[in-house]
Amino acid sequence: MGQKRWLLFLAIFACLIFFSHGRVLKLKSDDDGRPVYNHTLAITLVEYASAVYMSDLTELFTWTCERCNGLTKAYVGVAKDLNAIVIAFRGTQENSIQNWVEDLFWKQLDLNYPDMPDAMVHHGFYIAYHNTTVRPAVLGAVKRVKKSYGENINIMVTGHSMGGAMASFCGLDLVVNEGEENVQVMTFGQPRVGNAAFASYYSLLVPNTFRIIHDHDMVPHLPPYYYIFPQKTYHHFPTEVWVRGLSFANPVLSGMEKVCDNTGEDPTCSRSVKGFSISDHLRYFGVELMCETWRQCTIVMSNEMESYSRKDSKGNIFLSRTVPATDVIKVEKSIETGLHSL
């Protein structure tokens, strides 16, 4: 029954995606001075987005996990080589993606974004960042780091899947409510989070944003875009970077990255293909973006780590190489949408 139900869902999904292709709204933005996509930065940030799926805090803290080697030198905090505060959000677990995708397919716009006329977002995405302990922990961490490294340090926010949706709300929050100016957002396999009005506001307020989409990744096609309801449907904000995978049939496109137009819904990018792949969703630039095992997300920490950690009254965990903890290395909180890591 489970397999038949999943096949039926894919058939319905394919039909609706067919009707979702068509013209797109031109968002209000200025083409001049658009941020330039940086491939090297994308390769670095995807490793941060991958590392956030680790559950062993000891490995993360000492940066000895397999995903901690290579180009990255820090987890969450200050990446000195980037001269930036890096904030990474965890996405949906591999063993819950099927249910999450099915739910996402039917999500409705049902929340007016504060102080943005006509802008609507999905309630669940919004509260996952704004109405949990994640937001105050993030903002508090940023303030503490800036005291140590200066007010002008850049902020980079990243995340995969659901974590990408949270990263976008975080980036917008930092600009609108915290007055931050040097904020960059780069997400991987992010779903749509709001309508065209929201996308327009977002593109003006957080222009240094790139959404990376891998080939036929299913999740960025959700919730579906319906061109017959351009004002009411979900609508991506720019700028999309579409990464084509290896293709023996079309070697010219193998591994190519296309920086798409400023509509957020460029018909020549990911919308030109059907989004049907979960495997494309779980791997970006050869990096796996999922938990290591199929299990409930938990955290593991050795006894020696206790002297480097503390918990606040709401259960957030703070780690620091100094005692008592002053800089946030990792913050985790279990909420309805899963475990989200900072």
C-alpha positions in Angstrom: 0.0 0.0 0.0 2.8 2.4 0.9 4.5 1.9 -2.5 1.2 2.4 -4.4 0.4 5.5 -2.4 3.8 6.9 -3.2 3.5 6.1 -7.0 0.0 7.7 -7.0 1.4 10.8 -5.3 4.2 11.1 -7.9 1.7 10.8 -10.7 -0.5 13.6 -9.3 2.6 15.6 -8.6 3.8 15.2 -12.3 0.4 16.4 -13.6 0.3 19.5 -11.4 3.9 20.4 -12.2 2.9 20.3 -15.8 0.3 23.0 -15.2 2.8 24.9 -13.1 5.0 25.7 -16.1 4.3 29.0 -17.8 5.0 32.7 -17.6 6.4 34.2 -14.4 6.0 37.6 -12.7 8.9 40.0 -13.1 10.0 40.9 -9.6 10.8 44.5 -8.7 14.6 44.6 -8.6 17.5 46.4 -10.2 19.6 44.3 -12.6 22.5 46.6 -12.2 24.9 45.8 -9.4 23.5 42.3 -8.8 25.7 40.2 -6.6 28.1 37.8 -8.3 27.8 34.1 -7.7 31.0 32.6 -6.2 31.5 28.9 -6.9 34.2 28.5 -4.3 32.0 30.0 -1.6 29.2 27.6 -2.6 31.6 24.6 -2.2 32.6 25.9 1.3 29.0 26.6 2.5 27.6 23.3 1.3 30.1 21.6 3.7 28.8 23.7 6.5 25.2 22.7 5.5 26.3 19.1 5.5 28.2 19.3 8.8 25.1 20.6 10.6 23.5 17.1 10.2 26.2 15.6 12.5 24.8 14.5 15.9 28.1 14.0 17.7 28.9 17.4 19.3 32.3 16.2 20.3 33.4 15.6 16.7 31.9 18.9 15.7 33.5 20.8 18.5 37.0 19.3 17.7 36.3 19.4 14.0 37.3 15.8 13.5 34.2 14.4 11.8 34.6 13.3 8.2 32.6 16.2 6.9 34.7 18.7 8.8 37.8 18.2 6.7 38.8 19.9 3.5 37.8 23.5 2.7 36.0 24.3 5.9 37.8 25.3 9.1 34.9 26.1 11.5 31.4 24.9 12.2 29.2 27.8 13.4 30.7 30.9 14.7 33.5 32.8 13.0 35.1 31.5 9.8 38.3 33.5 9.8 39.1 32.7 6.2 35.8 34.1 5.1 35.9 36.9 7.7 32.3 36.1 8.5 29.9 34.7 11.0 28.5 31.5 9.5 25.0 30.3 10.5 23.9 26.9 9.3 20.4 25.4 9.6 19.7 21.7 9.5 17.1 20.4 7.0 14.7 17.5 6.9 16.0 14.1 7.8 16.4 11.4 5.1 14.0 9.0 6.8 11.2 11.7 7.0 11.6 13.3 3.5 8.8 11.2 1.9 6.2 12.4 4.4 7.6 15.9 4.4 7.4 16.1 0.6 3.8 14.9 0.6 2.9 17.5 3.2 4.8 20.2 1.4 2.9 19.5 -1.8 -0.4 20.7 -0.2 0.9 23.6 1.8 -1.1 26.8 1.5 -0.2 30.5 1.8 -1.8 31.3 5.1 0.2 34.0 6.9 0.7 37.7 6.2 4.3 38.6 6.7 4.6 41.6 9.1 4.8 45.1 7.6 4.9 43.8 4.0 1.6 44.5 2.3 0.2 41.6 0.2 3.2 39.4 1.2 2.2 36.0 2.3 4.2 33.0 3.5 3.5 29.6 4.8 2.8 29.5 8.5 4.9 26.4 9.3 8.0 27.8 7.6 7.6 31.1 9.4 7.1 29.7 12.9 9.9 27.2 12.6 12.3 30.1 12.8 10.3 32.9 14.5 8.3 31.1 17.1 10.8 28.8 18.6 13.9 29.2 20.8 16.0 29.1 17.6 15.7 32.8 16.8 16.7 34.3 20.1 19.6 31.9 20.3 20.8 32.9 16.8 20.5 36.6 17.4 22.1 36.3 20.8 25.0 34.4 19.3 25.5 37.0 16.5 25.6 39.8 19.1 28.2 38.0 21.2 30.4 37.2 18.2 30.3 40.8 17.0 31.5 42.0 20.4 34.6 39.9 19.9 35.2 40.4 16.2 33.8 43.8 15.4 30.5 45.2 14.2 31.4 45.2 10.5 32.0 41.4 10.2 30.0 39.8 7.5 27.2 37.3 8.2 26.6 34.3 6.0 23.5 32.2 6.5 23.1 28.8 4.9 20.9 25.7 5.1 19.6 22.7 3.1 16.0 21.8 2.4 13.8 23.0 5.3 17.0 24.5 6.7 17.2 26.6 3.6 13.7 28.0 4.3 14.7 28.9 7.8 18.0 30.4 6.6 16.0 32.8 4.3 13.8 33.9 7.2 16.9 34.4 9.3 18.6 36.5 6.7 15.6 38.7 6.3 15.2 39.0 10.0 18.8 40.1 10.5 18.3 42.8 7.9 14.8 44.0 8.8 14.7 43.7 12.5 18.4 43.8 13.5 19.6 46.4 11.1 22.4 44.2 9.7 23.8 45.3 6.4 26.4 42.7 5.5 24.2 39.6 5.2 24.5 36.9 2.5 22.2 34.0 2.2 23.1 30.8 0.2 20.8 27.8 0.4 20.7 24.3 -1.1 17.5 22.6 -2.3 15.2 25.1 -0.7 11.4 25.0 -1.1 9.3 28.0 -2.0 8.4 29.9 1.1 6.1 32.8 0.0 4.2 34.5 -2.8 5.5 36.9 -5.5 4.9 40.0 -3.2 7.1 38.4 -0.5 9.7 37.4 -3.1 9.9 41.0 -4.3 10.4 42.4 -0.8 12.9 39.8 -0.1 15.0 40.4 -3.2 15.2 44.1 -2.4 16.1 43.6 1.2 18.4 40.7 0.9 19.8 41.0 -2.6 22.9 39.0 -1.9 21.0 35.7 -1.9 21.6 32.6 -4.0 19.5 29.5 -4.1 21.4 26.5 -5.4 19.3 23.8 -7.1 20.8 20.5 -8.1 19.5 19.1 -11.4 16.1 17.4 -10.8 15.9 18.0 -7.1 12.2 17.7 -6.2 12.0 20.0 -3.2 12.6 23.4 -5.0 9.5 22.6 -7.1 7.4 22.6 -3.9 5.0 24.0 -3.0 4.0 24.1 -6.7 4.0 27.3 -8.7 0.7 27.8 -10.6 1.1 30.3 -13.4 -2.6 30.8 -13.7 -2.6 32.3 -10.2 0.6 34.4 -10.3 -0.3 36.7 -7.4 -1.6 34.0 -5.1 0.8 31.1 -5.8 4.1 30.3 -4.1 7.0 32.1 -5.9 10.7 31.7 -5.5 12.9 34.8 -4.8 16.1 35.2 -6.8 18.8 34.4 -7.5 18.7 30.7 -8.6 21.8 28.9 -9.5 21.0 25.7 -11.4 23.6 23.0 -11.2 23.3 20.3 -13.8 24.6 16.9 -12.9 26.8 14.6 -15.0 25.1 13.6 -18.2 26.4 11.2 -20.8 23.6 12.1 -23.1 24.5 15.8 -22.9 28.1 16.1 -22.0 28.2 19.8 -22.8 26.0 20.5 -19.8 27.8 18.1 -17.4 28.4 19.8 -14.1 27.5 23.3 -15.4 26.2 26.0 -13.1 23.8 28.5 -14.6 23.1 31.7 -12.8 19.4 32.4 -13.6 17.5 35.6 -14.2 16.0 37.9 -11.5 12.4 36.6 -11.7 13.1 33.8 -9.2 11.2 31.5 -11.6 13.4 31.4 -14.6 11.7 29.0 -17.1 15.1 28.1 -18.6 16.5 26.9 -15.3 15.2 24.2 -12.9 11.6 24.9 -14.0 12.6 23.6 -17.5 12.7 20.1 -16.1 10.5 17.9 -13.9 11.5 17.8 -10.3 11.3 14.1 -9.4 14.6 13.3 -7.7 15.1 12.7 -4.0 18.7 11.6 -4.6 19.5 14.9 -6.3 18.1 16.6 -3.2 20.4 14.7 -0.8 23.7 15.4 -2.6 25.1 18.8 -3.7 28.5 19.2 -5.3 29.2 15.6 -4.3 28.5 16.4 -0.6 25.8 14.3 1.2 23.2 16.4 3.0 21.5 14.0 5.4 21.9 12.3 8.7 24.4 9.4 8.8 21.9 6.8 9.9 18.1 6.4 9.7 17.2 7.2 13.2 15.6 9.9 15.3 17.9 12.9 15.5 19.7 12.9 18.8 22.8 14.6 20.1 25.9 12.8 21.4 28.5 14.5 23.6 31.4 13.0 25.6 31.8 13.6 29.3 34.9 15.7 28.6 32.7 18.1 26.7 30.6 19.1 29.7 33.1 21.6 30.9 32.9 23.4 27.5 29.1 23.5 27.4 26.1 25.0 29.1 22.3 24.9 28.6 19.9 27.8 28.8 16.5 27.5 30.4 14.9 26.5 27.1 17.2 23.6 26.3 19.6 25.3 23.8 23.1 24.0 24.1 26.1 26.4 23.9 29.6 25.1 23.3 32.8 27.2 23.5 36.5 26.6 23.6 36.6 29.0 26.5 35.0 28.4 29.9 32.3 29.5 30.6 30.9 29.3 27.1 30.7 32.8 25.5 30.5 32.1 21.8 27.9 29.8 20.4 29.3 26.9 18.4 26.2 24.9 18.1 22.6 25.4 19.2 20.0 22.6 18.9 16.4 22.5 19.8 13.8 19.8 19.1 10.6 21.3 17.7 7.7 20.0 15.8 9.4 20.3 12.4 12.4 18.3 13.5 15.8 19.1 15.0 17.2 22.4 13.8 20.9 23.2 14.3 22.7 26.5 14.3 
